[in-house]
Amino acid sequence: MLETEICGIKLENPLLLAAGVMGSTASSMNWVLDSGAAGVVTKSFSTEPTHGYKNPTTVQVEGGIINAIGLSSPGVSNFKEELKLINRNNRNNGINGINSNNANNRNNGNKGNKIAIASIYGSNPEVFAYLVSQVSEFVDIIELNVSCPHAMGGCGAAIGQDPNLVQEVVKASKKASEEALEEALENASKEVSEEVSNELSRDVSKNSSNPISKTSKTSNTPIIAKLTPNVTDIVEIAISAEKGGADGLTLINSLGPGMKIDIKTGNPILSNKFGGMSGPAIKPIAIRCVFDVFNALNKSKRNNSNKLTKSNKSNKLNKSNKYRSNIPIIGVGGIANYKDVVEFLYAGANAVQIGTSIMYEGVEIFSKIATDLAIFMKNNNFESIDEMVGYSHKD
Ligand SMILES: Cc1cc2nc3c(=O)[nH]c(=O)nc-3n(C[C@H](O)[C@H](O)[C@H](O)COP(=O)(O)O)c2cc1C
């Protein structure tokens, strides 16, 4: 009932961990996966190790928090080792196939489909392309952070506020992802030919003589662009990302920047003075962003499909007339309970991410929301998540 799909990858439920919260080590991400999330997004990382800003980096405000961590990370070569240890278990046959060589991918047994998403950042398309080439074999999806409101050195929102740069970054990342697949398949074929020429072919199993069985991928790793709400028109940026070839969009990164001042000292509290706002206060803005982008991406399809009609039995979207964008939206911003998730789905999200609320509710939030969402669906005669996606666009 809770299953959904993004970029052709099935998810056991629509709940994912957002980038930056509990996403710095494989063990914390595995804890989140074990707690009921269908997938995790890592903390954003780039080529080199970075320390980020000095403490304090986070401060509580009404309705959420402001953070300026500064995208601290151990750099791609160190972080790759963490990625390999994530207990993802992507069972999608023929899409992003199971890595038969990786024991970690079998650890989840019957727990369902668990995916890992790498969040990467850089200051230009070449850096993004390099990072994609480094990590695409270890994850199911790559999320491009072109949206952090407090990133250093021309990264984050400095890219995401420029539609041309967004398009270039996505295009370069897509190309790198396709090249990574070609290389993996080429290497796999070489391995198979070597086996054959070593006269081991008689002994190897039928399966291992297939090049695809030698690699974790049978298609390139999807590229998702995570956008900033801190622009005049988020639809323009979303369309640029789609033109660049994005396989999906994540909406939204933290809002602002915002600021809090200590009235005893008169000093700004964060060492960076300002940072990104997250938590329940930003949810209405995130919902509006998802609604607007869904509407824009589906406009042409809607015009062609002669508008939505209501089914006779209920006022659910009539499936045969339903218009859908080819690229899915992942909604994020202020989710604290199942009602928030319903709002995001209705606005047009296919899945959601949860960040700040974990700090208040703990990792149990994933299983709690999954249970409550299933009850809501039953009570409201929804048989699938798909029926709820874009429900608010019915008129
Ligand atoms: C402490 C903290 C660190 C974050 N780090 C990242 C990051 O590394 N990359 C990124 O794309 N977003 C980052 N975010 C933004 C979140 O992924 C999310 O987009 C935002 O917080 C809104 O969702 P929420 O209200 O559920 O937290 C961070 C947010 C917080 C609170």
The ligand as a Tripos MOL2 file, in Angstrom:
@<TRIPOS>MOLECULE
LIG
   31    33     1     0     0
SMALL
NO_CHARGES

@<TRIPOS>ATOM
      1 C1         21.7530   20.3670   10.3670 C.3       1 LIG1
      2 C2         21.3560   20.3360    8.9150 C.ar      1 LIG1
      3 C3         22.2950   20.0100    7.9620 C.ar      1 LIG1
      4 C4         21.9360   19.9920    6.6040 C.ar      1 LIG1
      5 N1         22.8750   19.6370    5.6730 N.ar      1 LIG1
      6 C5         22.5070   19.5240    4.3670 C.ar      1 LIG1
      7 C6         23.4400   19.0590    3.4000 C.ar      1 LIG1
      8 O1         24.5690   18.6780    3.6940 O.2       1 LIG1
      9 N2         23.0150   19.0210    2.1060 N.ar      1 LIG1
     10 C7         21.7640   19.3840    1.6970 C.ar      1 LIG1
     11 O2         21.4260   19.3110    0.5240 O.2       1 LIG1
     12 N3         20.8450   19.7840    2.6280 N.ar      1 LIG1
     13 C8         21.1940   19.8730    3.9340 C.ar      1 LIG1
     14 N4         20.2670   20.2690    4.8610 N.ar      1 LIG1
     15 C9         18.9060   20.6190    4.4020 C.3       1 LIG1
     16 C10        17.9390   19.4520    4.5820 C.3       1 LIG1
     17 O3         18.3230   18.3360    3.8120 O.3       1 LIG1
     18 C11        16.5050   19.8690    4.2000 C.3       1 LIG1
     19 O4         16.4600   20.2290    2.8350 O.3       1 LIG1
     20 C12        15.9970   21.0290    5.0300 C.3       1 LIG1
     21 O5         16.4960   20.9730    6.3460 O.3       1 LIG1
     22 C13        14.4710   21.0670    5.0890 C.3       1 LIG1
     23 O6         13.9430   19.8760    5.6280 O.3       1 LIG1
     24 P1         13.5770   19.6810    7.2040 P.3       1 LIG1
     25 O7         12.7360   20.8480    7.5970 O.co2     1 LIG1
     26 O8         12.8690   18.3620    7.2580 O.co2     1 LIG1
     27 O9         14.8800   19.6650    7.9300 O.co2     1 LIG1
     28 C14        20.6000   20.3080    6.2080 C.ar      1 LIG1
     29 C15        19.6650   20.6250    7.1990 C.ar      1 LIG1
     30 C16        20.0100   20.6400    8.5290 C.ar      1 LIG1
     31 C17        18.9710   20.9700    9.5560 C.3       1 LIG1
@<TRIPOS>BOND
     1     1     2 1
     2     2     3 ar
     3     2    30 ar
     4     3     4 ar
     5     4     5 ar
     6     4    28 ar
     7     5     6 ar
     8     6     7 ar
     9     6    13 1
    10     7     8 2
    11     7     9 ar
    12     9    10 ar
    13    10    11 2
    14    10    12 ar
    15    12    13 ar
    16    13    14 ar
    17    14    15 1
    18    14    28 ar
    19    15    16 1
    20    16    17 1
    21    16    18 1
    22    18    19 1
    23    18    20 1
    24    20    21 1
    25    20    22 1
    26    22    23 1
    27    23    24 1
    28    24    25 2
    29    24    26 1
    30    24    27 1
    31    28    29 ar
    32    29    30 ar
    33    30    31 1
@<TRIPOS>SUBSTRUCTURE
     1 LIG1         1 GROUP 0 **** ****
